[in-house]
Amino acid sequence: KLVLKLDGVSDRRETWIVYEGKKIDCIKPSELSALNYDYILVSTDIYYDEIKTEMRSAGIPEGKIYHAGILNLLSKRIRK
């Protein structure tokens, strides 16, 4: 069983999102490299390759970038 702790959200366009009824501020992708994290979970199917390339260009190691499409995350949450 994988337990995830959401420490932050990054988005180019949004300044905040609502997650589990809570408002969470979004940081810009350019700020990711300054954070302390175990890994980054990219939860989109359409833009994954573009986002991964952008993160690699910003110096984020490829081994810390994981892909889990939003539908995969939702289906796993529903099955609990």
C-alpha distances in whole Angstrom, upper triangle without the diagonal:
4,7,10,13,16,19,21,22,25,27,31,32,31,31,29,26,25,21,20,24,24,27,25,28,27,28,30,29,31,30,27,28,29,26,23,20,17,17,18,16,19,19,22,23,26,27,24,27,29,27,25,29,30,27,28,32,31,30,26,25,23,21,19,20,17,17,15,18,18,18,15,13,15,14,11,12,14,12,11
4,6,10,13,15,18,19,21,24,27,29,28,28,26,23,22,19,18,22,22,24,22,24,24,25,26,25,28,26,23,24,25,22,20,16,14,13,14,13,16,16,19,20,24,24,21,24,26,23,22,26,27,24,25,28,27,26,23,22,20,18,16,16,14,14,13,16,16,17,13,11,14,14,10,11,14,13,12
4,7,10,13,15,17,20,23,26,28,26,26,23,21,20,16,16,19,19,21,19,22,21,23,25,24,26,25,21,23,24,20,18,15,13,13,14,13,16,16,19,21,25,25,22,25,27,24,23,26,27,24,25,29,27,26,22,22,21,19,16,17,15,16,14,17,16,17,15,12,14,15,11,11,15,14,12
4,6,9,12,13,16,19,23,24,22,22,20,18,17,14,14,17,17,18,16,18,18,19,21,20,23,21,18,20,20,17,15,12,11,10,11,10,13,13,17,19,22,22,20,22,24,21,20,24,23,21,23,26,24,23,20,20,19,17,14,14,13,14,12,15,14,16,14,11,13,15,12,11,15,15,14
4,6,9,11,15,18,21,23,21,20,18,16,15,12,13,16,14,16,13,15,16,17,19,19,21,19,16,18,18,15,13,11,11,11,11,11,14,14,18,21,24,23,21,24,25,21,21,24,23,21,23,26,23,23,20,20,20,19,15,16,15,16,15,17,16,18,17,13,15,17,15,13,17,18,16
4,6,8,11,14,18,19,17,16,14,13,12,10,11,14,12,13,10,12,12,13,16,16,19,16,14,17,17,13,13,10,11,11,10,10,12,12,16,19,22,20,19,22,22,19,19,22,21,18,21,24,21,22,18,19,20,19,15,15,14,15,14,16,14,17,16,13,15,17,16,14,17,19,18
4,7,10,14,17,19,17,15,14,13,14,12,14,15,13,13,10,11,11,11,14,14,16,14,12,14,14,10,10,8,10,11,10,11,13,14,18,21,23,21,20,23,22,19,19,22,20,18,20,22,20,20,17,18,19,19,15,15,15,17,16,18,17,20,19,16,18,21,19,18,21,23,21
4,7,10,14,15,13,12,10,10,12,11,13,15,12,11,8,8,7,8,11,11,14,11,10,13,13,10,11,10,12,11,10,10,12,13,16,19,21,19,18,21,20,16,17,20,18,15,19,20,18,18,16,18,19,19,15,14,15,16,16,17,16,19,19,16,18,21,20,19,22,24,23
4,7,10,12,10,10,8,8,10,10,13,15,12,11,7,7,5,6,9,9,12,11,10,13,14,12,13,12,14,12,10,10,10,10,13,16,18,16,15,18,17,14,15,18,16,14,18,19,17,18,16,18,18,19,15,14,14,15,14,15,14,17,18,15,16,20,19,18,21,24,23
4,7,9,8,9,9,10,13,13,17,18,16,13,10,8,5,5,6,6,9,9,8,12,13,11,14,13,15,13,10,10,10,11,12,16,16,14,13,16,14,11,13,15,13,11,15,16,14,16,14,17,17,18,15,13,14,14,15,15,14,18,19,17,18,22,22,21,24,26,26
4,6,6,7,9,9,13,14,18,18,17,14,11,10,6,6,6,6,10,11,11,14,15,15,18,17,19,16,13,12,11,11,11,15,14,12,13,15,13,10,13,15,12,12,16,16,15,17,16,19,19,20,18,15,16,15,16,15,14,18,19,18,19,22,23,22,25,27,28
4,6,8,11,12,16,17,21,22,20,17,14,12,9,8,6,7,9,11,12,15,16,17,20,19,21,19,15,15,13,14,13,16,15,12,14,15,12,10,14,14,11,12,16,15,14,17,17,20,20,22,20,17,18,18,19,18,17,21,22,21,22,25,26,26,28,31,31
4,7,9,11,14,17,20,20,19,16,14,12,9,10,8,10,13,14,15,18,19,19,23,22,24,22,18,18,15,15,14,17,16,14,16,18,15,13,17,18,15,16,20,19,18,21,20,23,23,25,23,20,21,20,20,19,18,21,23,22,22,26,27,26,28,31,31
4,6,7,11,13,17,17,15,12,11,9,7,9,9,11,14,14,15,19,19,19,22,21,23,21,18,17,15,15,15,18,17,15,17,20,17,15,18,20,17,18,21,21,20,22,21,24,24,26,23,21,21,20,20,19,17,20,22,20,21,24,25,24,26,29,29
4,7,11,13,17,16,14,10,9,6,5,7,8,12,14,13,15,18,18,17,20,20,23,21,18,18,17,17,18,21,21,19,20,22,20,17,20,22,19,19,23,22,20,23,22,25,26,27,24,22,23,22,22,21,19,23,24,22,22,26,27,25,27,30,30
4,7,10,13,12,10,7,5,4,5,8,11,13,16,15,16,19,19,18,20,20,22,21,18,17,17,16,17,21,21,19,20,23,21,19,21,23,21,20,24,24,22,24,23,26,26,27,23,22,22,21,21,20,17,21,22,20,20,24,24,22,24,27,27
4,6,10,10,8,6,5,7,7,11,13,15,18,17,17,21,21,19,21,20,22,20,17,16,15,14,15,19,19,18,19,22,21,18,21,24,21,21,24,25,23,26,23,26,26,26,23,21,21,20,18,17,15,17,19,17,16,20,21,18,20,24,24
4,7,6,5,4,6,9,10,14,16,18,21,20,20,23,24,21,23,21,23,21,19,17,17,15,17,20,21,21,21,25,24,21,24,26,25,24,27,29,27,28,26,28,28,28,25,23,22,21,19,18,15,17,19,16,15,19,19,16,18,22,21
4,5,5,6,7,10,11,15,17,19,22,21,19,23,23,20,21,19,21,19,17,15,15,13,16,19,21,21,21,24,24,21,23,26,24,23,27,28,26,28,25,27,26,26,23,21,20,19,17,16,13,15,16,13,12,16,16,13,15,18,18
4,6,9,10,13,15,18,21,22,26,24,23,26,26,23,23,21,22,21,19,17,18,16,18,21,23,24,23,27,27,24,26,29,28,26,30,32,30,31,28,29,29,28,25,23,22,21,18,18,15,16,17,13,12,15,15,12,13,16,15
4,7,9,13,15,19,22,23,27,25,24,28,27,24,25,24,25,24,22,20,21,19,21,24,25,25,26,29,29,26,28,31,30,28,32,33,31,33,30,32,32,31,28,26,25,24,22,21,17,19,20,17,15,19,19,15,16,20,19
4,6,10,12,16,19,21,24,22,21,25,24,21,22,21,23,22,20,19,20,18,21,24,26,25,25,29,28,25,27,30,28,26,30,31,29,30,28,30,30,30,26,25,24,24,22,21,18,20,21,18,17,21,20,17,19,22,21
4,7,10,13,16,19,21,19,19,23,22,20,21,21,23,22,20,19,19,18,20,24,25,24,24,27,26,23,26,28,26,25,28,29,27,29,26,29,29,29,26,24,24,24,22,21,19,21,22,19,19,22,22,19,21,25,24
4,6,10,13,15,18,16,16,19,19,16,18,17,20,19,16,16,17,16,18,22,23,22,22,25,24,20,22,25,23,21,25,26,23,25,23,25,26,26,22,21,21,21,20,20,17,20,21,18,18,22,22,19,22,25,24
4,7,10,13,15,13,14,17,16,15,17,17,20,19,16,17,17,17,19,22,23,21,21,24,22,19,21,24,21,19,23,24,21,23,21,24,25,26,22,21,21,22,21,21,19,22,23,20,21,25,24,22,25,28,27
4,7,9,12,10,11,14,14,13,16,15,18,17,14,14,14,14,16,19,20,18,18,20,19,15,18,20,17,16,20,20,18,20,18,21,22,23,19,18,19,19,19,19,17,21,22,19,20,24,24,22,25,28,27
4,7,8,7,8,11,11,10,14,14,17,16,13,14,14,15,17,20,20,18,18,20,18,14,16,18,15,14,17,17,14,17,15,19,20,21,18,17,18,19,20,20,19,23,23,21,22,26,26,24,27,30,29
4,5,5,7,10,11,12,15,15,18,16,14,15,14,16,16,19,19,16,16,18,15,12,14,15,12,11,15,15,12,15,14,18,19,21,18,16,18,19,20,20,20,23,24,22,24,27,27,26,29,32,32
4,5,5,8,10,11,14,14,16,14,11,13,12,14,15,17,17,14,13,14,12,9,11,12,8,8,11,11,9,11,11,14,15,17,14,13,15,16,18,18,18,22,22,21,23,26,26,26,29,31,31
4,6,7,9,10,14,15,17,16,13,16,15,18,18,21,20,17,16,17,14,11,13,13,9,8,11,10,7,10,10,14,16,18,16,15,18,19,21,22,22,26,26,25,27,30,29,29,32,34,34
4,6,6,7,11,12,15,14,13,15,15,18,19,22,22,19,18,19,17,14,15,15,12,10,13,13,9,11,11,15,17,18,15,15,18,19,21,22,22,26,26,24,27,30,29,28,32,34,33
4,5,6,9,9,12,11,9,12,12,15,17,20,21,17,16,17,16,12,12,14,11,8,11,12,8,9,8,11,13,15,12,11,14,16,18,20,20,24,23,21,24,27,26,26,29,31,30
4,6,8,9,12,11,11,14,15,18,20,22,23,20,18,18,17,14,13,14,12,9,10,11,7,7,6,10,12,14,11,12,15,18,20,22,23,27,26,24,27,30,28,28,32,33,33
4,7,9,13,13,13,16,17,21,22,25,26,23,21,22,20,17,17,18,15,12,14,14,10,10,10,13,16,17,14,15,18,21,23,25,25,29,28,26,29,31,30,30,33,35,34
4,6,10,10,11,14,16,19,21,24,25,22,20,22,21,17,17,18,16,13,15,16,12,12,10,13,16,16,12,14,16,19,21,23,23,26,26,23,26,29,27,26,30,31,30
4,7,9,10,14,16,19,22,25,27,24,22,23,23,19,18,20,18,15,16,18,15,14,11,13,15,15,11,14,16,19,20,23,23,27,25,23,26,28,26,26,29,30,29
4,6,7,11,14,16,19,22,24,22,19,21,21,17,16,19,17,14,15,18,15,14,11,12,13,12,9,11,12,16,17,20,20,23,22,19,22,25,22,22,26,27,26
4,7,10,13,16,19,21,24,22,19,20,21,18,16,19,18,15,16,19,17,15,11,11,12,10,7,9,11,14,15,19,20,22,20,18,22,23,21,21,25,25,24
4,7,10,13,16,18,20,18,15,16,18,14,12,16,15,12,13,16,15,13,10,9,10,8,4,6,7,10,12,15,17,20,18,16,19,21,19,20,23,24,23
4,6,9,12,15,17,15,12,14,15,11,10,13,13,10,12,15,13,13,9,10,10,9,6,5,6,9,10,13,14,17,16,14,17,20,18,18,22,23,23
4,6,9,12,14,13,10,13,14,11,10,14,14,12,14,17,16,16,12,13,12,11,8,6,5,6,7,9,10,13,12,10,14,16,15,15,19,20,20
4,6,8,11,9,7,10,11,8,8,12,12,10,13,16,15,16,13,14,12,13,10,7,6,5,6,7,9,12,11,11,14,16,15,16,19,21,21
4,7,10,9,8,12,13,10,11,15,15,14,16,19,19,20,17,17,16,16,14,11,9,6,5,4,5,8,9,8,10,13,13,14,16,18,19
4,6,6,6,10,11,9,11,14,14,14,17,19,19,20,18,19,17,18,16,12,11,8,7,5,6,8,10,10,12,14,15,16,18,20,21
4,6,6,9,10,10,11,14,15,16,18,20,21,22,19,20,17,18,17,14,12,8,8,5,7,9,10,11,13,14,16,18,19,21,23
4,6,8,9,10,12,13,14,16,18,19,20,22,20,21,19,20,20,16,14,11,11,9,10,12,13,15,16,18,19,21,22,24,26
4,6,5,6,9,10,11,12,14,15,17,19,17,18,16,18,17,14,13,11,12,10,12,14,15,16,18,20,21,22,24,26,28
4,5,5,6,9,10,10,12,14,15,17,15,15,13,15,14,10,10,7,9,9,11,14,14,15,17,19,19,21,23,24,26
4,5,5,6,9,10,11,12,14,16,14,14,12,14,14,11,11,10,12,12,15,17,17,18,21,22,23,24,27,28,29
4,6,5,6,9,10,11,13,15,14,15,13,16,16,12,13,12,15,14,16,19,19,20,22,24,25,26,28,30,31
4,5,5,6,9,10,11,13,11,13,11,14,13,10,11,10,13,13,14,18,18,18,20,23,23,24,26,28,29
4,5,5,6,9,10,11,9,10,8,11,10,7,9,9,12,13,16,19,18,18,21,23,23,24,27,28,29
4,5,5,6,9,10,10,11,9,13,13,10,12,13,16,17,19,22,22,22,25,27,27,28,31,32,33
4,6,5,6,9,9,11,11,14,13,11,14,14,17,18,19,23,23,22,25,27,27,28,31,33,33
4,5,5,7,6,8,8,11,10,8,11,13,16,17,19,22,22,21,24,26,26,27,30,31,31
4,5,5,5,6,6,10,10,9,12,14,17,19,21,24,23,23,26,28,28,29,32,33,33
4,5,7,9,10,14,13,12,16,17,21,22,24,27,26,26,29,31,31,32,35,36,37
4,6,9,11,14,13,12,16,18,21,22,23,27,26,26,29,31,30,31,34,36,36
4,6,9,12,11,11,15,18,21,23,25,28,27,26,29,31,30,31,35,36,36
4,6,9,7,8,12,14,17,20,21,25,24,23,26,28,27,28,31,32,32
4,5,6,7,11,14,17,20,22,25,23,23,26,28,26,28,31,32,32
4,5,5,8,11,15,17,20,23,21,21,24,26,24,26,29,30,30
4,6,8,11,14,17,20,22,20,20,24,25,23,25,28,28,28
4,6,10,13,16,18,21,19,18,22,23,21,22,26,26,26
4,7,10,13,15,18,16,16,19,21,20,21,24,25,25
4,7,10,12,15,13,12,16,17,16,18,21,21,22
4,6,9,12,10,10,14,15,14,16,19,20,21
4,6,8,6,7,10,11,11,13,15,16,17
4,5,5,7,9,10,11,13,15,16,18
4,5,5,6,9,10,11,12,15,16
4,5,5,6,9,10,11,12,15
4,6,5,6,9,10,11,13
4,6,5,6,9,10,12
4,5,5,6,9,10
4,5,5,6,9
4,5,5,7
4,6,6
4,6
4
